[in-house]
Amino acid sequence: MMENDTDRALKLFIVLSRASKVILEEAHRLIEQYELNPTEFGVLELLYHRGQQPIQHIGKKILLRSGSMTYVVDKLEKRELLERVSCEEDKRVTYISITETGTELIRSIFPEHEKNIEMLMSGLNAEEQTTAIELIRKLGLSVRSLS
């Protein structure tokens, strides 16, 4: 029986969804060992690699609504992993900065996280990974242009 466009699209959707779910579950397992959820890790990782950021910018980068962003920042601030810094030029802007404690935590997690991600992606060889990146990026951009 020949596959039609709809069947193929549905199959692709299911395969991508299932693969994403399994990969994320495995990646999150390591992060959760450090008593962080994936969103908290994402915030700390962004601040570690990019430096101090406006709170609104962080929410957009890790795809989080502002109310949820405030909750995550509050939790991480209580643990002294990050801090709020007021903008001198514009009092409406609040920057978030990683603390020394947060930096130490990310430094202890990130090498293991990188190795874990490399292992999770090792089901594809280098050429296949490059092709997958190009194809999935193309798909994401085409979907974004629809809305």
C-alpha positions in Angstrom: 0.0 0.0 0.0 1.4 3.4 -1.0 1.7 6.1 1.6 -0.1 9.4 0.8 1.1 12.8 1.9 -1.1 12.9 4.9 0.0 9.5 6.2 3.7 10.3 5.7 3.3 13.7 7.5 1.5 12.0 10.4 4.2 9.3 10.6 6.9 12.0 10.6 5.1 13.9 13.3 4.8 10.8 15.5 8.4 9.8 15.0 9.7 13.3 15.8 7.5 13.5 18.8 8.5 10.2 20.2 12.2 10.7 19.6 12.0 14.1 21.2 10.2 12.8 24.3 12.7 10.0 24.8 15.8 12.2 24.2 14.4 14.9 26.6 13.6 12.4 29.3 17.1 11.0 29.2 18.8 14.5 29.1 16.6 15.6 32.0 17.4 12.6 34.2 21.0 13.9 34.6 19.9 17.5 35.4 17.3 16.3 37.9 20.1 14.5 39.9 21.3 18.1 40.7 17.9 19.1 42.1 17.2 21.3 39.1 14.3 21.0 36.6 15.1 21.5 32.9 13.8 25.1 32.9 16.0 26.0 35.8 19.0 24.4 34.2 18.2 26.3 30.9 18.2 29.6 32.7 21.5 28.9 34.5 23.1 27.6 31.4 22.0 30.6 29.4 23.4 33.0 32.0 26.6 31.0 32.4 27.3 31.0 28.6 25.9 34.5 27.7 26.3 36.5 30.9 23.8 38.8 32.5 20.5 39.1 30.6 17.2 41.1 31.0 14.6 38.8 32.5 12.3 39.2 29.4 15.2 38.1 27.1 15.7 34.9 29.1 12.0 34.0 28.9 12.1 34.4 25.1 15.3 32.4 24.7 14.0 29.4 26.7 10.4 29.8 25.5 8.8 30.5 28.9 5.9 32.9 29.8 6.8 35.8 32.0 4.7 34.6 35.0 6.5 31.3 34.9 9.8 33.1 34.4 9.3 35.0 37.6 8.6 31.8 39.5 11.7 30.1 38.1 13.9 33.2 38.9 12.4 33.4 42.5 13.3 29.7 43.1 16.8 30.0 41.8 17.4 33.3 43.7 16.3 31.6 46.9 19.0 28.9 46.3 21.4 31.8 45.7 22.2 30.5 42.2 21.3 33.8 40.5 20.4 37.4 41.4 18.4 40.3 40.1 20.2 43.4 39.1 18.4 46.7 38.5 19.2 48.5 35.3 20.6 52.0 36.1 19.4 53.5 32.8 15.9 52.1 32.8 14.3 51.1 36.1 11.7 49.1 34.2 14.4 46.6 33.2 15.7 43.9 35.6 18.7 41.9 34.7 19.4 38.4 35.9 22.9 37.4 36.7 24.4 34.1 37.7 26.1 34.0 41.1 29.3 32.3 42.0 27.4 29.5 43.5 25.3 29.1 40.3 28.5 29.2 38.2 30.1 26.5 40.3 27.0 24.3 40.0 26.8 24.7 36.2 30.6 24.1 35.9 30.1 20.8 37.8 27.1 19.7 35.7 27.9 21.0 32.2 30.8 18.7 31.2 28.7 15.6 32.1 25.7 17.1 30.4 27.7 17.6 27.2 28.9 14.0 27.3 25.4 12.8 27.9 24.0 14.7 24.9 26.8 13.4 22.7 26.0 9.9 23.8 22.3 10.4 23.2 23.0 11.7 19.7 25.5 8.9 18.9 22.8 6.8 17.2 23.5 9.0 14.2 27.0 9.4 12.7 28.5 12.9 12.1 27.1 13.2 8.6 23.7 12.0 9.7 23.7 14.5 12.6 24.5 17.3 10.2 21.8 16.3 7.8 19.3 15.9 10.7 20.2 19.4 11.9 19.6 20.9 8.4 16.3 19.1 7.9 14.8 19.7 11.3 15.9 23.4 11.1 14.3 23.7 7.7 11.1 22.1 9.0 11.0 24.4 12.1 11.5 27.5 9.9 8.8 26.4 7.5 6.3 25.9 10.3 7.2 29.2 11.9 6.5 31.0 8.5 3.0 29.5 8.5 1.9 31.5 11.5 
